[in-house]
Structure formats: C-alpha cells, structure tokens
C-alpha cells in the first residue's frame, strides 16, 4: 500500500509541476505577443528580460535537481507581479 501511495504522490507532483510550468510559460509568451500589457504597467522596456527570466525560472522549477532555485525565483517573480498590479492599477 505504501509503495502505491508513494508512486501516486510522485505522479501527482509531476502533474502539478507540469501544470504550473505551463501557466508560467503561457504568461511569458503573453509578454512577447501582447506588448500593450507591459506598456500599461510602464515596463515596456523590460518585457523581454522579464519574459526570459520567467522562462528560465520555469525551466529550473521543472528540473528536479534545480527545482528549489526555480521555486525561489518564481516566488520572487510572483511577488513582483503582485506589487506591480497593486501599484499601477
């Protein structure tokens, strides 16, 4: 019973990690395809750097050996997104 439970937890973890990575990659592609969104937040000059940072952070999050660094970077990214949303809207 324990081995099956552990295996199902591993599978569920990979599914969750994949979904979160997909969400962050979708967000990064939005920065490339919708420049008005970043202009509204007065970050138009930084959109490529922010998108590349988000892609790298998502990749680090998906790799098991570096997922701690990816988690830290994505948490910092989300903190910045919350700050910008509160500040500029």
N, CA, C and O atoms as a MOPAC input file, in Angstrom:
PM7 MOZYME 1SCF
protein

 N      0.82100 1    -1.19100 1     0.00000 1
 C      0.00000 1     0.00000 1     0.00000 1
 C      0.86300 1     1.25200 1     0.00000 1
 O      0.54900 1     2.22400 1    -0.68700 1
 N      1.94700 1     1.23500 1     0.76400 1
 C      2.79500 1     2.40800 1     0.86400 1
 C      3.48600 1     2.74800 1    -0.44400 1
 O      3.63400 1     3.92100 1    -0.78800 1
 N      3.91500 1     1.70500 1    -1.18500 1
 C      4.60300 1     1.95200 1    -2.44700 1
 C      3.66100 1     2.55300 1    -3.48200 1
 O      4.06300 1     3.42200 1    -4.25500 1
 N      2.41600 1     2.10100 1    -3.50200 1
 C      1.44000 1     2.64100 1    -4.44100 1
 C      1.12000 1     4.08600 1    -4.10100 1
 O      1.01200 1     4.93400 1    -4.98700 1
 N      0.97000 1     4.36200 1    -2.81300 1
 C      0.68900 1     5.72000 1    -2.37500 1
 C      1.83300 1     6.64700 1    -2.74500 1
 O      1.60900 1     7.76700 1    -3.20400 1
 N      3.04500 1     6.18400 1    -2.54900 1
 C      4.20600 1     6.99800 1    -2.87700 1
 C      4.28500 1     7.24000 1    -4.38800 1
 O      4.60200 1     8.34400 1    -4.82900 1
 N      3.99700 1     6.20700 1    -5.16800 1
 C      4.05000 1     6.34100 1    -6.62000 1
 C      2.97500 1     7.32000 1    -7.10900 1
 O      3.22600 1     8.12700 1    -8.00400 1
 N      1.79400 1     7.24600 1    -6.52500 1
 C      0.72800 1     8.16600 1    -6.93300 1
 C      1.04800 1     9.59300 1    -6.52600 1
 O      0.69300 1    10.53500 1    -7.23400 1
 N      1.71200 1     9.76100 1    -5.39900 1
 C      2.12100 1    11.11600 1    -4.99500 1
 C      3.16600 1    11.67900 1    -5.94900 1
 O      3.13700 1    12.86400 1    -6.28300 1
 N      4.07000 1    10.84400 1    -6.37700 1
 C      5.09000 1    11.29700 1    -7.32800 1
 C      4.44200 1    11.71300 1    -8.64100 1
 O      4.78500 1    12.74900 1    -9.21000 1
 N      3.51000 1    10.90800 1    -9.11300 1
 C      2.81200 1    11.23500 1   -10.36300 1
 C      2.01300 1    12.52200 1   -10.21100 1
 O      2.02400 1    13.37200 1   -11.10100 1
 N      1.31800 1    12.66800 1    -9.08300 1
 C      0.54600 1    13.89400 1    -8.84000 1
 C      1.46400 1    15.11200 1    -8.76200 1
 O      1.11700 1    16.18900 1    -9.24700 1
 N      2.63600 1    14.93800 1    -8.14900 1
 C      3.59500 1    16.03400 1    -8.07400 1
 C      4.08800 1    16.46400 1    -9.44000 1
 O      4.20800 1    17.65800 1    -9.71500 1
 N      4.37700 1    15.48500 1   -10.30700 1
 C      4.82400 1    15.80800 1   -11.65400 1
 C      3.72700 1    16.48900 1   -12.45900 1
 O      3.99800 1    17.40000 1   -13.24100 1
 N      2.48900 1    16.04700 1   -12.26600 1
 C      1.37100 1    16.68600 1   -12.97700 1
 C      1.21000 1    18.13400 1   -12.52300 1
 O      1.03900 1    19.03300 1   -13.34600 1
 N      1.26500 1    18.35400 1   -11.20900 1
 C      1.16200 1    19.72800 1   -10.69400 1
 C      2.31400 1    20.59800 1   -11.17600 1
 O      2.10100 1    21.74100 1   -11.58000 1
 N      3.52700 1    20.06900 1   -11.13500 1
 C      4.68700 1    20.83000 1   -11.61000 1
 C      4.55500 1    21.15600 1   -13.08800 1
 O      4.89600 1    22.25900 1   -13.51600 1
 N      4.06100 1    20.19800 1   -13.87400 1
 C      3.86900 1    20.44600 1   -15.30000 1
 C      2.82000 1    21.50900 1   -15.56400 1
 O      2.99300 1    22.35500 1   -16.44200 1
 N      1.72900 1    21.46900 1   -14.80500 1
 C      0.68400 1    22.48200 1   -14.97700 1
 C      1.18100 1    23.87000 1   -14.58500 1
 O      0.91800 1    24.84500 1   -15.28800 1
 N      1.89200 1    23.96100 1   -13.47700 1
 C      2.43200 1    25.26200 1   -13.06300 1
 C      3.43900 1    25.79600 1   -14.07700 1
 O      3.44500 1    26.98800 1   -14.38500 1
 N      4.27800 1    24.92400 1   -14.58700 1
 C      5.24300 1    25.34300 1   -15.60200 1
 C      4.52700 1    25.82000 1   -16.85900 1
 O      4.93700 1    26.80800 1   -17.46900 1
 N      3.46800 1    25.13000 1   -17.24600 1
 C      2.69500 1    25.54300 1   -18.42100 1
 C      2.07400 1    26.91800 1   -18.21100 1
 O      2.04200 1    27.72800 1   -19.13800 1
 N      1.58300 1    27.19200 1   -17.01500 1
 C      0.98800 1    28.50200 1   -16.72300 1
 C      2.04100 1    29.60100 1   -16.83000 1
 O      1.78900 1    30.65200 1   -17.41900 1
 N      3.21500 1    29.36000 1   -16.26300 1
 C      4.26500 1    30.38300 1   -16.33000 1
 C      4.77900 1    30.56700 1   -17.75200 1
 O      5.08200 1    31.69200 1   -18.14900 1
 N      4.88400 1    29.49500 1   -18.52400 1
 C      5.30800 1    29.63500 1   -19.91500 1
 C      4.25900 1    30.36200 1   -20.74500 1
 O      4.60600 1    31.14600 1   -21.62900 1
 N      2.98100 1    30.11400 1   -20.47400 1
 C      1.90800 1    30.83600 1   -21.14500 1
 C      1.98500 1    32.32900 1   -20.81500 1
 O      1.78100 1    33.17700 1   -21.68300 1
 N      2.28000 1    32.63400 1   -19.56400 1
 C      2.42800 1    34.03200 1   -19.14800 1
 C      3.61300 1    34.69100 1   -19.85500 1
 O      3.53100 1    35.84900 1   -20.26600 1
 N      4.70400 1    33.95500 1   -19.99200 1
 C      5.88600 1    34.50300 1   -20.66500 1
 C      5.61900 1    34.76300 1   -22.14000 1
 O      6.06900 1    35.77400 1   -22.67900 1
 N      4.89200 1    33.86700 1   -22.80000 1
 C      4.58000 1    34.10300 1   -24.20400 1
 C      3.63700 1    35.29400 1   -24.36400 1
 O      3.66800 1    35.97100 1   -25.39100 1
 N      2.80600 1    35.55500 1   -23.36700 1
 C      1.93900 1    36.72900 1   -23.40700 1
 C      2.73100 1    38.02400 1   -23.39800 1
 O      2.30200 1    39.02200 1   -23.97700 1
 N      3.87600 1    38.01100 1   -22.74700 1
 C      4.72500 1    39.20600 1   -22.72700 1
 C      5.33200 1    39.48200 1   -24.09700 1
 O      5.59000 1    40.63300 1   -24.44700 1
 N      5.56100 1    38.42100 1   -24.87200 1
 C      6.08600 1    38.59300 1   -26.22300 1
 C      4.99300 1    38.99200 1   -27.20500 1
 O      5.23700 1    39.78800 1   -28.11300 1
 N      3.79400 1    38.45100 1   -27.03600 1
 C      2.74000 1    38.65400 1   -28.02900 1
 C      1.80400 1    39.81100 1   -27.72500 1
 O      1.11400 1    40.28300 1   -28.62900 1
 N      1.75600 1    40.28300 1   -26.49200 1
 C      0.84400 1    41.36000 1   -26.11000 1
 C      1.63300 1    42.49400 1   -25.45000 1
 O      1.62900 1    42.61000 1   -24.22400 1
 N      2.30600 1    43.33000 1   -26.24200 1
 C      3.14500 1    44.37700 1   -25.65400 1
 C      2.35600 1    45.45600 1   -24.91200 1
 O      2.91700 1    46.14400 1   -24.06000 1
 N      1.06700 1    45.61500 1   -25.21900 1
 C      0.27200 1    46.64200 1   -24.54200 1
 C      0.13900 1    46.34900 1   -23.05200 1
 O      0.05400 1    47.27400 1   -22.24500 1
 N      0.12100 1    45.07600 1   -22.68300 1
 C      0.00100 1    44.69900 1   -21.28500 1
 C      1.17800 1    45.26100 1   -20.47700 1
 O      0.98600 1    45.79900 1   -19.38700 1
 N      2.37700 1    45.13500 1   -21.01100 1
 C      3.55900 1    45.61400 1   -20.29900 1
 C      3.68100 1    47.13400 1   -20.37900 1
 O      4.20800 1    47.75800 1   -19.45800 1
 N      3.20900 1    47.73100 1   -21.45400 1
 C      3.22800 1    49.19300 1   -21.57200 1
 C      2.31300 1    49.82200 1   -20.51800 1
 O      2.63500 1    50.86600 1   -19.95000 1
 N      1.18600 1    49.18600 1   -20.26500 1
 C      0.24000 1    49.69000 1   -19.26100 1
 C      0.89200 1    49.71900 1   -17.87600 1
 O      0.61900 1    50.61500 1   -17.07800 1
 N      1.74900 1    48.74200 1   -17.59500 1
 C      2.43100 1    48.68900 1   -16.30200 1
 C      3.73400 1    49.49200 1   -16.29800 1
 O      4.48600 1    49.46500 1   -15.32400 1
 N      3.99000 1    50.20100 1   -17.38800 1
 C      5.20900 1    51.00700 1   -17.54700 1
 C      6.47500 1    50.14500 1   -17.49100 1
 O      7.51200 1    50.57800 1   -16.98800 1
 N      6.37100 1    48.91400 1   -18.01800 1
 C      7.50700 1    48.00100 1   -18.05800 1
 C      7.81900 1    47.56000 1   -19.48900 1
 O      8.37800 1    46.48500 1   -19.70200 1
 N      7.45800 1    48.39000 1   -20.46300 1
 C      7.64000 1    48.02400 1   -21.86300 1
 C      9.07900 1    47.76200 1   -22.24300 1
 O      9.35200 1    46.88400 1   -23.06100 1
 N     10.01100 1    48.51200 1   -21.66300 1
 C     11.42100 1    48.32200 1   -21.98800 1
 C     11.97900 1    47.03700 1   -21.38700 1
 O     13.01200 1    46.54800 1   -21.84300 1
 N     11.32800 1    46.48700 1   -20.38900 1
 C     11.81800 1    45.32400 1   -19.65200 1
 C     11.10200 1    44.03800 1   -20.02400 1
 O     11.40500 1    42.98900 1   -19.45500 1
 N     10.16400 1    44.08400 1   -20.95900 1
 C      9.31700 1    42.91400 1   -21.21400 1
 C     10.10100 1    41.69000 1   -21.66600 1
 O      9.77700 1    40.57700 1   -21.25200 1
 N     11.11200 1    41.85400 1   -22.49400 1
 C     11.88200 1    40.70400 1   -22.96800 1
 C     12.70900 1    40.10600 1   -21.84200 1
 O     12.78500 1    38.88500 1   -21.70600 1
 N     13.32600 1    40.95400 1   -21.04100 1
 C     14.12500 1    40.46500 1   -19.92100 1
 C     13.24500 1    39.74100 1   -18.90800 1
 O     13.62500 1    38.68900 1   -18.39500 1
 N     12.07800 1    40.29600 1   -18.62100 1
 C     11.15300 1    39.66200 1   -17.67700 1
 C     10.66600 1    38.32500 1   -18.22500 1
 O     10.59800 1    37.34500 1   -17.48200 1
 N     10.33000 1    38.27000 1   -19.50400 1
 C      9.84200 1    37.02000 1   -20.10900 1
 C     10.92800 1    35.94500 1   -20.12000 1
 O     10.65300 1    34.78400 1   -19.81500 1
 N     12.14400 1    36.32000 1   -20.46600 1
 C     13.24300 1    35.34800 1   -20.46800 1
 C     13.51700 1    34.85600 1   -19.05200 1
 O     13.75100 1    33.66600 1   -18.84300 1
 N     13.48900 1    35.76100 1   -18.08100 1
 C     13.66500 1    35.35600 1   -16.68500 1
 C     12.58400 1    34.39900 1   -16.22400 1
 O     12.85300 1    33.46200 1   -15.47200 1
 N     11.36600 1    34.63300 1   -16.67300 1
 C     10.26400 1    33.74700 1   -16.30500 1
 C     10.43000 1    32.36600 1   -16.95000 1
 O     10.14600 1    31.35000 1   -16.31400 1
 N     10.88000 1    32.32200 1   -18.18600 1
 C     11.09900 1    31.04500 1   -18.86600 1
 C     12.22100 1    30.25800 1   -18.18300 1
 O     12.09400 1    29.05500 1   -17.95900 1
 N     13.31500 1    30.94100 1   -17.85500 1
 C     14.43100 1    30.27000 1   -17.18100 1
 C     13.99500 1    29.76200 1   -15.80900 1
 O     14.34000 1    28.64600 1   -15.42100 1
 N     13.23900 1    30.57600 1   -15.07400 1
 C     12.76600 1    30.16500 1   -13.75700 1
 C     11.83400 1    28.96500 1   -13.85100 1
 O     11.91400 1    28.05500 1   -13.02600 1
 N     10.95700 1    28.95300 1   -14.84300 1
 C     10.04800 1    27.81500 1   -15.03400 1
 C     10.83100 1    26.55400 1   -15.39300 1
 O     10.49400 1    25.46300 1   -14.93300 1
 N     11.86500 1    26.69700 1   -16.20800 1
 C     12.68700 1    25.53100 1   -16.56100 1
 C     13.42300 1    25.00000 1   -15.33400 1
 O     13.50800 1    23.78900 1   -15.13200 1
 N     13.95300 1    25.90500 1   -14.51900 1
 C     14.62300 1    25.47700 1   -13.28700 1
 C     13.64800 1    24.78800 1   -12.33900 1
 O     14.01600 1    23.84900 1   -11.63400 1
 N     12.40700 1    25.26000 1   -12.32700 1
 C     11.39000 1    24.66300 1   -11.47600 1
 C     11.05400 1    23.23800 1   -11.91800 1
 O     10.76000 1    22.38500 1   -11.08100 1
 N     11.09400 1    22.98200 1   -13.19800 1
 C     10.71200 1    21.67600 1   -13.72200 1
 C     11.81500 1    20.63100 1   -13.55800 1
 O     11.51700 1    19.44100 1   -13.45400 1
 N     13.06600 1    21.04600 1   -13.53300 1
 C     14.19000 1    20.11400 1   -13.40100 1
 C     14.32700 1    19.73000 1   -11.92500 1
 O     14.45900 1    20.61300 1   -11.07700 1
 N     14.29900 1    18.44100 1   -11.60100 1
 C     14.32000 1    18.03800 1   -10.18500 1
 C     15.54800 1    18.51900 1    -9.40300 1
 O     15.43600 1    18.83800 1    -8.21900 1
 N     16.69600 1    18.57400 1   -10.03900 1
 C     17.91400 1    18.96700 1    -9.33300 1
 C     17.92700 1    20.46700 1    -8.97500 1
 O     18.58500 1    20.87200 1    -8.01700 1
 N     17.20400 1    21.27500 1    -9.74200 1
 C     17.23000 1    22.72800 1    -9.53000 1
 C     15.86600 1    23.29400 1    -9.15500 1
 O     15.66100 1    24.50600 1    -9.21800 1
 N     14.92600 1    22.42400 1    -8.76100 1
 C     13.56600 1    22.92400 1    -8.51300 1
 C     13.47800 1    23.86800 1    -7.32100 1
 O     12.55900 1    24.68500 1    -7.26000 1
 N     14.39800 1    23.78000 1    -6.37800 1
 C     14.38100 1    24.72800 1    -5.25200 1
 C     14.70000 1    26.13800 1    -5.72900 1
 O     14.06700 1    27.10400 1    -5.30300 1
 N     15.68300 1    26.25200 1    -6.61400 1
 C     16.02400 1    27.57300 1    -7.16000 1
 C     14.89100 1    28.11000 1    -8.02700 1
 O     14.58700 1    29.30300 1    -7.99600 1
 N     14.27600 1    27.23100 1    -8.79500 1
 C     13.13700 1    27.64400 1    -9.60800 1
 C     11.98100 1    28.12400 1    -8.76100 1
 O     11.31300 1    29.09800 1    -9.10700 1
 N     11.73700 1    27.44100 1    -7.64300 1
 C     10.66800 1    27.85200 1    -6.73400 1
 C     10.94800 1    29.22700 1    -6.14400 1
 O     10.04900 1    30.06400 1    -6.05700 1
 N     12.17800 1    29.45900 1    -5.74400 1
 C     12.54600 1    30.76700 1    -5.17800 1
 C     12.38800 1    31.86200 1    -6.22900 1
 O     11.82700 1    32.91800 1    -5.93900 1
 N     12.87800 1    31.62000 1    -7.44700 1
 C     12.79000 1    32.63200 1    -8.49500 1
 C     11.34900 1    32.90400 1    -8.91900 1
 O     10.97500 1    34.05400 1    -9.14700 1
 N     10.53900 1    31.85000 1    -9.02400 1
 C      9.13800 1    32.05100 1    -9.39800 1
 C      8.35600 1    32.74500 1    -8.28800 1
 O      7.43500 1    33.51400 1    -8.56700 1
 N      8.71400 1    32.48200 1    -7.03400 1
 C      8.07300 1    33.19200 1    -5.92200 1
 C      8.41900 1    34.67700 1    -5.97100 1
 O      7.56000 1    35.52800 1    -5.74100 1
 N      9.67500 1    34.98300 1    -6.27000 1
 C     10.07200 1    36.38300 1    -6.40400 1
 C      9.36100 1    37.03600 1    -7.58200 1
 O      8.94400 1    38.19100 1    -7.50200 1
 N      9.22400 1    36.29100 1    -8.67500 1
 C      8.50700 1    36.81200 1    -9.84000 1
 C      7.06600 1    37.13900 1    -9.47600 1
 O      6.56300 1    38.20800 1    -9.82200 1
 N      6.40300 1    36.22800 1    -8.78300 1
 C      5.00400 1    36.45500 1    -8.40200 1
 C      4.88600 1    37.62500 1    -7.42700 1
 O      3.92000 1    38.38500 1    -7.49200 1
 N      5.85000 1    37.77800 1    -6.53200 1
 C      5.84900 1    38.94000 1    -5.63500 1
 C      5.94800 1    40.23700 1    -6.41600 1
 O      5.25500 1    41.20500 1    -6.10400 1
 N      6.80500 1    40.26400 1    -7.42900 1
 C      6.91300 1    41.45100 1    -8.27700 1
 C      5.64800 1    41.70700 1    -9.06900 1
 O      5.25100 1    42.85700 1    -9.25700 1
 N      5.01600 1    40.64600 1    -9.53100 1
 C      3.76500 1    40.80300 1   -10.28300 1
 C      2.66900 1    41.36900 1    -9.39000 1
 O      1.89900 1    42.23000 1    -9.81400 1
 N      2.60000 1    40.88900 1    -8.16400 1
 C      1.58700 1    41.40300 1    -7.22700 1
 C      1.85900 1    42.85500 1    -6.90800 1
 O      0.92700 1    43.65600 1    -6.83400 1
 N      3.12300 1    43.21200 1    -6.71700 1
 C      3.46600 1    44.60600 1    -6.42900 1
 C      3.09100 1    45.51500 1    -7.59800 1
 O      2.49500 1    46.57300 1    -7.39700 1
 N      3.44000 1    45.10200 1    -8.82400 1
 C      3.11100 1    45.91900 1    -9.98600 1
 C      1.61000 1    46.04400 1   -10.17700 1
 O      1.11600 1    47.10800 1   -10.54900 1
 N      0.90000 1    44.99000 1    -9.93200 1
 C     -0.55600 1    45.03700 1   -10.09800 1
 C     -1.18800 1    45.99700 1    -9.08700 1
 O     -2.09700 1    46.75500 1    -9.42700 1
 N     -0.70700 1    45.96100 1    -7.85700 1
 C     -1.24900 1    46.84900 1    -6.81200 1
 C     -0.82700 1    48.29500 1    -7.05900 1
 O     -1.59600 1    49.22300 1    -6.81100 1
 N      0.39600 1    48.48100 1    -7.54600 1
 C      0.95900 1    49.81800 1    -7.68800 1
 C      0.39400 1    50.56500 1    -8.88900 1
 O      0.11800 1    51.76100 1    -8.79600 1
 N      0.22100 1    49.88300 1   -10.00600 1
 C     -0.09600 1    50.57100 1   -11.25200 1
 C     -1.53700 1    50.42300 1   -11.71900 1
 O     -1.88900 1    50.94700 1   -12.77500 1
 N     -2.37000 1    49.73300 1   -10.97400 1
 C     -3.77200 1    49.62500 1   -11.40500 1
 C     -4.68600 1    50.42300 1   -10.52700 1
 O     -5.89700 1    50.44100 1   -10.75000 1

